[in-house]
Structures are given as C-alpha cells and as structure tokens.
Amino acid sequence: MIHPASRLEVVVHSRADGRSAVKSAAYTARATYQDTRLGKRFSGKAKGGLLSHELINWSGDAEALWNTAEHTETRRNARVIRELRPSLPAELPLAEQVRLVRGFSLWLRDEYGVAVQADIHAPRFLDRDEERRHNAGKLATDAEEYLAALFDPTRTNRNFHAHMLLTTRKVCPETGAFGDKTRILDDKKTGPEEILRIRQEWQKRTNAALKRIGSPARVDLRSYEDMAKAGDAPAGLIPQDHLGPRRAERSRRLEEYGGDTSTAGQRRAEIREHNDELWRAWLQLRALQREKDRLEESARIATEREAERKEKADAEKRRLQDARTAGEAETVVEASAQFDSVRTASMWEMAISSVQAGAKEPPCEQPDEFSSEVDLDAYETPPGRPLPEPVLTPQVVRVRRRGHRHM
C-alpha cells in the first residue's frame, strides 16, 4: 500500500485569481501582516497549530519579504508565489520533520536562487471541541504533552504537513534585491520536468529521513500509472481528489452523524473500495508469483549443484584411472572427496576393523524363539522328523567254542 504521506502539491498564486502573497504568508505563518500594496491587513492567528517557521535566503521578516515581492511585480495577472505543500510522515519526530523541511528549502535556494518561507502545521484534532480549543491556544498542556497528543492516532488525524512559499524571482542573498523570473519553472517544456525533479528530490530526502530513524516506511510520489508500469502497483487505480481543510471538516462532521452520504462522499467511498480490492488481489498474486519464483530458483540451484558434483566426481574418476603408479593413485585419493583408499583391505584388517567397530555375532536362534513360558505338566514333545530306516539290522548270535573242557 502507498504511504499516506506520499503527497506533494504544487500551487501557483496569481493576482488573476485575487490572491495576495502577504495574505498567503500570514495564513501559513499564523501571523498578522499588512499588505502595503492593497492597504489591507491579513491575519492567520485564528488558526493554531504552527510547529515551525523559518525564512531561507532572506535576512528580514516574512512581512517585508512578501511586500517586496508584491511591489516587484507590475502586471495584473502576475505570479507572485509558488507554493509546495508536502505531507510529512507521522513516523518522523518533530525535530526530524524540521530538519527535513529546512534541508529541502536550502536545496530549493541553491537550485533556483529563490527565497523560501517554510512553515510546518500540526494535524487536526478529531474532537471538534478539542480542535477549537487548539486553534484558540487554550489547550492546557505543556509542550511534551502537546506533542504526545499530536502524534496520538486516537486524538488527531496525524496529518503533519508543510507549506513552503517560494518567490517567483531570484533573490540576491547579500542585498535582498529581486532579480529575474525563474522561467525554468514557468516554461511549458522545462516546467513539468523541473516539478518532477522537485518531487523526486523530496521523495529521496523523506525516505532518507525515515531510514535514518530506522523506520521501514517509505513514501512514493509517482502517479498510479507510472507505478503500474514499473510493476509496483496494480493497474486501474483511481486517484482521489484532495479534499482540503473545509471539505475534510465537512466530511468528518457528516461521519459523526451517520456517515458521509453526500454525492462526493459516496464517490470517494466507491473509489476507496475499488482501489482496496485491486490492492488485495494484486498483493495476493504477487505473493504467489514470489513463491513460484522461489521454488524455481531453488530447483535451479539444486540442479546446478548436482551437475557440478557429478562433473567433479567424473573428473576424479578419470584422474584415478589415468594414474600410472600407486603413489599417484594415493595422491588422487587424498585430494578426492569420494574415495577413501585405492587399496583393498585384507581379511585380517577387516576382522580388526569389525572388532573395533563393536560388531557382534548373529544370534543362533530367533529373538523370540524361547520367549514364551512352558507348562511342563501339559507339555508334549512336538513330533520330530522320523528317523531313517537302518541299512543293516544288527543281530546277536551265541557261538560255542570247541575244544577241551575246563574242569
């Protein structure tokens, strides 16, 4: 599945849309700034949750930066701000999130020569009353408890994110003067290529930060189509529209009262179910394919090893056959893994070996031949094999000797 923080939105602020760079900066910095061009004052203090605020490649404050940017542009439809809105993985501690955003802002400065205002915003609390107190700065907690609450999935949506406001002109780091437009980002040909490079750089840095803290999570900013082509996702996934703060709040409010039954909410639910089903089927097929590949690889390795063993055995046999003397044969046997000796043992050596091995004479009777008890009173001698008829029958003959009588 794709990590929920796999998002980096690029928005260009134009005067043609009624935008003000000072107003945007005040909102993301949760501050109050005066727009000297319009003569209006804009405040973002009604919203809480500012976790970090930094300016890169600018020595003054944010109010001066964006008023200077506004006065530098003279066209009615001028583009004054280019904004990057990346999501931050909740696995990263706040210090690592700040480090990630600062390092990426410095990279943007070095690559395009722009000034950057980088702000990190906290996630929203799930409880509406707690969210209102959070925005009003009335959460009665210390800094440690506050951070623990922000990272608690039962209390917030853990949607840590950053707003990086980039000037559309290069800024001199020594004088603070605005120079040429960053046309490489505006051009129809090079613009998309540079935006892709920016997204890839953010993905690389984010995954490096996750790896640095030992987290196995990784973000992927590729489109569903590109991921499917690379074999890293199922084909047919449908991207969801980004809700934004107001629509997300409305959806959560409807969920509290029985579910988001609006047309947009039902459409999102259908897309979510469709994508989940595709992911489940794809993951099962991939697991089966991996098991098949594993078995095939095991069979291949076993076949190769058996072929190597046979080839080695045949080579040893050939070397033994080619031996001309007993010494050469003994040398072949000593280096062999399949021969013990080329000399046949004598009967005397075999007898000694048998005694040393503890060999025993086989019994003269079956093991269970006399194992049963015998009742002597009822025992009858089993009939044996009849004796053969004698060839000669012995006879006793009395013979009287003739001669003188004894007196």
Disulfide bonds with the S-S distance in Angstrom:
none
